[in-house]
Amino acid sequence: MMREQLLEEAADWLVRMDNRTLDQNELRALDSWCKTSPEHARIWTVACELNRQFSQLPDHFARPVLTRARSSRRTLLKSLVGAGLLIPLGALVVRNQPWQPLLAQHRTAIGERRELTLDDGSRLILNTDTALDVHVDTHQRLVRLYKGEVWVRSAADPQRSFAISSPAGTAIASSGDSAVFAIRCEADTSLLTVRRHSVSVLPASAEAENNSVLPTHQQCRFNTNGIEWTADAPTGALAWRRGELMVNRWPLEQVVAELSRYRPGILRCDADVAGISVSGVFQTAKIDQALEALAALFNLQITRITPYWVSLGAIA
């Protein structure tokens, strides 16, 4: 079969899935289409990845495609998939990110964790899908976090504070202290968790004198204008450092969203089961096993349209 025809068929399926929920016959038809040949599966994998990252395409890449594809969303998806097949998938995924993560010194893939020891002795752990730069010199110790999540144990230094900046603002551990804290980027906000000593929070648009101090065992969410809320850090807030996700009475929808951070593709649950209360510990390196456990525990059905499009729902 000509590649052009496969591109058109993949784009047709994506548009149908964007517009509505497929019925069981359509799901079986799509599954059969994906299994027709290795080329079918490869094109569908690229198509899903591009569709998932559609909104993150940078202007220099998206504008020429949008200009060529004015007629319909289907044409645009077909153009994007076609572009994706011209370069390696790994390079495409990098290109789909904003330019700072693209140029970042240190990055992790989805599902990967990485440890770094800085020249001053500070220790970092990067969680899944993270990108950051490190600037350590005689005057400063600064980590620029562009996306993802990072844990830090800063080395004590009486001359230089330790700071982590994110799009929402900056967290600063005072000089002289060996602080332990973590920051996670979430859309327009950042989540700060402090485990040892205190950390100052300086929202991006605030003046220095308007910063707040977060003490040990506290957690806060802040945006560019200020702190949204502060609370005790929940047990297991930083369990991801050990490759664990600890949840306590979380709605299933939140659990699935968190698990999806560690697995390529789309992972979701149906609205009629989204509110199920879940407690437990899951291994972030074994997401499929976690889904099997959830399905068995709550009598749910796992629907795998492809390995990169999975959903949980009630048994029909």
N, C-alpha and C positions, 0 to 999 in steps of 0.2 A: 504494500500500500504506500502511496506517495506520502512523504512527510507533510506536505501542505494539507492533505486531507486529514491526517492525524491532528494537526494543529487546530484545524477548524472544529473537529469533533471534541477535542479537549476543551476548547473555548466555549462550545455550546453547553457542555456539561457544567462548567464553572458558572456560567450565566444562569442556568436553570437552578443551581444550588444557591446562588446569591438571591434569587427572586423568591424562592419558596422552599419548603421542606420536601424532599423527594419521598414518594411512597415506596412501599416494599418492592414492587415490581421494577421501579426505576433504579432502586439501590442494587438489586440483583443484576440489572442490565449494565450498570456502571461497573460493578465488580467484574462482570464477564468481559467487558471492554478492556479493562485494565490488565486482565490476564491473557488477552489474546496473543500478545508477544512481548518480549523484553523491551522493544521500542515503544509499544503502547505504555508500558509501566514507566519507562524513563521519561517520556513526554508528560505523563500525568504528574509525576513527582515534581518536575520542574514547574509545571503550571500551577500546582498547589502552592509551592514555595513563593512564586512570584505573586500570586493572588493574595497570599497572607501578608506580604511585605509591600503591597501596592502603595499604600499611603506614605511609605517611607522613601519612595524613590526621589532622589535629589533632582532639582530643576534641570541641571545640565543633561540628565539622562531622560527624564520624563517628558520635557517639552518637545523634543523632536518626534517622539512617539505619539504624543497627543495631537501634534500638528498633522501627522499622517493619518490619524484614526479618529476622524470627527463623526463618523456615521453612527457608531454604536459602541456600547461597552464590549460587545463580542469582538468587534474589530480590534479594539484596544488590547484586550486580553490576548488575542491571537498575535498581535504585534509584539507584545511583551514576551510571550512564550517563545516566539520566533527569535527574538533578540537573545533570550536566555540560552537557546540551543547553539548560538554562535560562539559562546565563551564558556569556560568551565563553570560549573555550578558554584564552586567555592568562591571564585572570583566575582561572580554575579552577586552572591549574598553580601560580600564585602562592599560592592559598589552600591548596593541598595541602602546602606547606612549613611547617616550624616557624615560630613567629611572629617570631624574630629575622631570618631571611632575608627575610621578608615586609616588614619595616620597615627593612632595611639601606639605607644611603646609596648603595652601589654594588653592582650586580649584572650578571652576564653570563648570556646564554642558552646553551643547549647548542650547542657548536660555535663560540661567540664568544670573542674575546680583546679586552681593552681596556687601554689605558695611562692612568695617572694621574700627574700631577706635583703633589705636595703643597706647601703654603705654605712649608715649610722647604727645598724643593728636592729632597726625596726622590722617587724614581721607583718606581712600582708597575706591574706587569703582572698583570692578572687572567686566569686561564685559564678554560676552559669551565665553565659552570654554577657560578659562584662568587658568594658574597654576603659583604660585609664592611662594617664601619663604620670611620671614621677619626676619631681624636681627637688633634688637635695644638693645644696651647696653650703658655703660658709655662712650664708645669711638666712636661708629658709629651708623648711622641709614641707613640701606641698605635694599632695596627690590630687590630680584633676580627674574626677570620675565623670565620664561621659554617659555611661549607661551601665545597668547591672547593679552589682552589690559587692562591697568589699568590707572585710574585717581587718582591724589593725591593732597591733600591740606596739605602741610607740616606745622607742628607747628614751630613757630619761636624758634630758639635755638642758642645762640651766640657761643656755644662750638662745636656743631656737625652739619656738613652739612647733607643734605638728598639726597641720591643717589638711582637711579633705574638702575640696570644693565640688559642688554638683550644680546642675542647672538651677536648682532652687535656692542655693546659698552655700555657706561654708560652715563646717564644724571644726572647732579649734581646741586642741588639748593644750593646756598651759605648759610653758617651758618648765623643766625640772621634774615633771611627773611622767611616770610610765603608765599611760592611759590605755584602756582597752575599750574599743567601741566599734560600731559598724554603721555604714550608711547604705541605703538602698534607694535607687532612682525609681520612681513610679509616676509615669506620665508627667504631670505638672508639679509634683511634690517629691519630697525626699523623706525617708523614714530613718531616724537616728535612734540607735540603741546603745546605751552606755553601761558597761560592765565594771569598770574600775576608774576611780577618780571622776572628776567633773569635766564636761565638755561645753564650750560656748557655742551658741548657734547664731549665726549672722545671716539672715535672709538676704538674697541677692540685691533687692532694691532698698534695703534699710541702711541707715547710717550706723557707724560703729558703736555709738553709744546706746543704740536700741537693741543690742544683742541680749540674749537670754542664756542662762546657765542651766544645763541639765545635769543633775547629780547621778551618782551611782545607782544602777538598777532601775533607771527610768528610760522611757521611750517617748519620742515625740514625732509628729509629722509636721513638716513646715513647707511653705511655698515661698515664692519670691517676696511676698509682702509680710510674712510673719508666721508664727507658730499656730497651727490649726488646733492641735490638742496635745496634751501630755498625760501619760499614765505609767503605772508600774509596768516594767518589761515583763511580758508573759514568759512562763517557763517554756523553754525550748525555742525561744525567739531566734537564737543563733545556732540551733542544732544542725543547720545546713553545713556548718564547718565539718561535721562528722558524716555528711552525706545522708542526713535524716530530715524528714518533715514531721514535726510534732504538732498535732491539732487537738483542740479541746472544744467540743461542741461547735465545730464549724459547720456551716451549711455546705452540702455537697458541692454546690456551685463554686464556692470559694476554694474547696479542696482541689477540685478539678482544675481550676484556674492556676493554682499554685503548682500542681503537678505538671501542668503544660509548660511551665518555664524550663523544665528539664528534658523535654522531649520535642524533637523537630516535628513540624506539621501542626495540624489543628486537633485539639482535644477539647471536648465539650460535653455537657449533659443536657438532657431535655428539661424544659421548664417545669413539667409535672413532678420531677424528682429533685429539683434544684434545692429545695428547702430541707431535705433530709439532714438530720444532725449527725455529725461524724466526730468521733474521737479515736485517736490511735497514733501509731508511729509508722511511717512509710519510708522506704529506702529510695532516695532520689535517683540512684543508679539502676533501679528496677521498677520503672514506671508501669510496664505492662503487668508485672506481678501485683502492683498496688491496685490496678484496675480490676484484676481478677478477684482480689480480696474484697474490694468494695462491692463487686457484683454478687459474690457469694453471700456476703454479710447482709445485704439489703435486697436480695432477690431481684437484681437488675440484669438487663441485657446489654452486652457490649456489641455495638455495631461497628465493624471495620470496613469502611468503604474502600480504603486502601490503607497500607501501613502508616500513612501520613494524614489520615482523616478518620478519627475515632470518636465515637460518642457513647455515653451511658444513658439508658432509658429504662422505663418500666417494661417488663416482659409482656408482650402482646397476648 
